[in-house]
Amino acid sequence: MLYRRLFASATVATLAFIGCSSSSNGGAPSGDDGGGAGDASLDGTGDGNVRPDGGANGDAGDDGNSCAQITPPPFVPGDASACPPTEDGGTEGGIWSGSEGGAVTCYPHDTSSFSSSWHAPPAGKQAVCTQDLMNQYFDDCVGPSRSATTCATNWGSGGDGGIDATHATCAACIASSSTDATWGPVVFVGGVPHVSHAACIALEEPCNLDCAKATLALFECEVQACDADCAVTDSTSQSAYDTCHAVASNACGCKDYLQVVTGCQEQITGAGHPAEKACLLNSYAQGSTPQALYNSIVPLFCGM
């Protein structure tokens, strides 16, 4: 999974409200629309439209990291039409949400109008969070025991200005809204948190920025396919949301983006590729948990 959804169980009903309204005041956004344009495009035109194969690669190793440049496979657009259920309430294999006789809306919708915009990660490590603070932010605002009330109380999303600067600065480093131009290690789309492989690849391997951009393009395609019609209100709707993202990229309108991402990430392996281990790619992803992914990526940006 290219962006890992971090979802709750019994407390998933709080998802739409688990943070404050913008990352500038130190928390997770609520109710953002999954959009937001970056200031750079994948094809280098600056017009906000992107291709997942990216055009020219960035300069290798310009931040001091060892980085072996790869060549992403070409993007070949295919069928971007919707993938509605084949029968009311489910398909063969039962992958869709919905009850027998009820309307099903959470499925991958048409993505023919999709275009993505690059959201660059912050430049370098900010070193503003202790491990204890990062653990607390996961528990309060991101992980399976998160609570809107706890997140608001401890991280300032209640708007009362009562939190200390240490918490506020740490949260601002960790969390971004999907409408922000710059995306940090955790991005909230409509209240749902996602840990960003794209930001991690860009940080660890600047010479392979095109692979990071392709990874982001795939994620944004999934968002367009699913998020407007897959509101998360409980554990059942969370499961449907995750399934929709997976089906969109594996079988529906985003599968051509997945082919590019798979092709480039498979090349990020071995010597000269610190992102493979740091971002839990390829074999490092096997058996990893959402918290393991969070613990691997967030300290790269925010840890001391």
FENJOLIN-V624000 format. One record per pair of residues at least 12 apart in sequence whose C-alpha atoms are under 8 Angstrom apart, sorted by sequence separation. I is the first residue (numbers start at 0). J is the second residue. If there is no record, write none. Layout:
BEGIN
i = (I;I)
j = (J;J)
END
This chain:
BEGIN
i = (16;17;41;42;56;87;88;154;155;173;174;175;176;183;184;199;16;41;42;87;88;153;154;174;197;198;268;279;15;16;87;88;136;139;184;197;226;278;15;87;88;183;184;196;197;225;87;154;182;264;265;279;197;264;278;136;196;197;225;277;278;52;84;225;277;52;224;52;52;84;221;222;225;51;83;221;224;50;82;83;81;82;83;81;82;221;81;82;221;80;81;224;80;81;79;80;79;80;217;79;220;221;220;132;136;133;217;128;132;189;127;217;128;191;216;217;127;128;127;213;217;127;213;214;125;213;210;141;210;210;121;118;119;120;121;118;119;120;121;118;119;120;118;120;49;50;48;49;48;49;47;48;49;204;47;204;47;203;204;203;200;203;41;199;40;41;39;40;38;39;120;199;200;36;37;38;39;119;123;199;36;37;38;122;35;36;37;120;36;37;119;120;196;117;199;117;194;117;194;115;116;199;115;195;114;194;115;115;114;113;110;113;184;185;27;110;184;107;110;108;109;108;184;107;108;183;106;107;106;105;18;106;17;105;106;17;104;105;173;104;173;17;26;172;173;17;18;25;26;27;172;17;25;26;16;17;24;25;11;13;18;19;24;169;10;13;14;17;18;9;10;13;17;105;6;7;8;9;10;105;5;6;7;8;10;18;19;20;107;5;6;7;19;106;107;5;7;18;19;66;68;69;71;105;19;64;65;66;67;68;71;96;107;64;66;67;96;107;25;26;66;111;25;35;36;37;38;110;24;25;27;34;35;36;37;62;81;96;109;110;25;26;33;34;35;36;37;60;61;95;107;108;25;26;31;32;33;35;59;60;61;107;25;31;32;59;60;24;25;27;28;31;58;59;95;22;23;26;27;28;57;58;59;94;95;142;22;25;26;27;57;22;56;57;56;57;22;56;57;22;56;137;21;22;55;21;33;54;31;32;33;53;137;22;31;32;52;53;29;30;31;51;52;27;28;29;30;31;51;53;27;28;29;30;53;28;29;51;52;28;51;27;50;51;133;51;133;50;51;49;41;130;82;133;81;128;41;80;81;18;79;80;130;17;78;79;128;129;130;15;16;78;79;126;127;128;129;15;77;124;125;126;127;128;14;15;124;125;126;127;14;123;124;125;126;77;124;76;121;75;74;74;74;6;74;5;6;33;73;4;5;72;4;5;71;4;5;33;71;3;4;33;72;2;3;71;72;2;3;71;2;33;70;1;2;69;1;2;1;69;69;67;67;51;66;67;65;66;52;65;66;51;65;51;64;1;1;2;15;1;14;15;14;12;13;11;12;11;12;11;12;10;11;9;8;9;8;11;7;6;4;0;5;4;5;3;3)
j = (28;29;53;54;68;99;100;166;167;185;186;187;188;195;196;211;29;54;55;100;101;166;167;187;210;211;281;292;29;30;101;102;150;153;198;211;240;292;30;102;103;198;199;211;212;240;103;170;198;280;281;295;214;281;295;154;214;215;243;295;296;71;103;244;296;72;244;73;74;106;243;244;247;74;106;244;247;74;106;107;106;107;108;107;108;247;108;109;248;108;109;252;109;110;109;110;110;111;248;111;252;253;253;166;170;169;253;165;169;226;165;256;168;231;256;257;168;169;169;256;260;172;259;260;172;260;260;192;263;264;181;179;180;181;182;180;181;182;183;181;182;183;182;184;114;115;114;115;115;116;115;116;117;272;116;273;117;273;274;274;274;277;116;274;116;117;116;117;116;117;198;277;278;115;116;117;118;198;202;278;116;117;118;202;116;117;118;201;118;119;201;202;278;212;296;215;292;216;293;215;216;299;216;296;216;296;219;220;220;220;220;223;296;297;140;223;297;221;224;223;224;224;300;224;225;300;224;225;225;225;140;228;140;228;229;141;228;229;297;229;300;145;154;300;301;146;147;154;155;156;301;147;155;156;147;148;155;156;143;145;150;151;156;301;143;146;147;150;151;143;144;147;151;239;141;142;143;144;145;240;141;142;143;144;146;154;155;156;243;142;143;144;156;243;244;143;145;156;157;204;206;207;209;243;158;203;204;205;206;207;210;235;246;204;206;207;236;247;166;167;207;252;167;177;178;179;180;252;167;168;170;177;178;179;180;205;224;239;252;253;169;170;177;178;179;180;181;204;205;239;251;252;170;171;176;177;178;180;204;205;206;252;171;177;178;205;206;171;172;174;175;178;205;206;242;170;171;174;175;176;205;206;207;242;243;290;171;174;175;176;206;172;206;207;207;208;174;208;209;175;209;290;175;176;209;176;188;209;187;188;189;209;293;179;188;189;209;210;187;188;189;209;210;186;187;188;189;190;210;212;187;188;189;190;213;189;190;212;213;190;213;190;213;214;297;216;298;216;217;216;209;298;251;302;251;298;212;251;252;190;251;252;302;190;251;252;301;302;303;189;190;252;253;300;301;302;303;190;252;299;300;301;302;303;190;191;300;301;302;303;191;300;301;302;303;255;302;255;300;255;255;256;258;191;259;191;192;219;259;191;192;259;192;193;259;193;194;222;260;193;194;223;262;193;194;262;263;194;195;263;195;226;263;195;196;263;196;197;197;266;267;270;271;256;271;272;271;272;259;272;273;259;273;260;273;214;217;218;231;218;231;232;232;231;232;231;232;232;233;233;234;233;234;233;233;234;234;237;234;237;241;245;289;289;290;289;292)
END
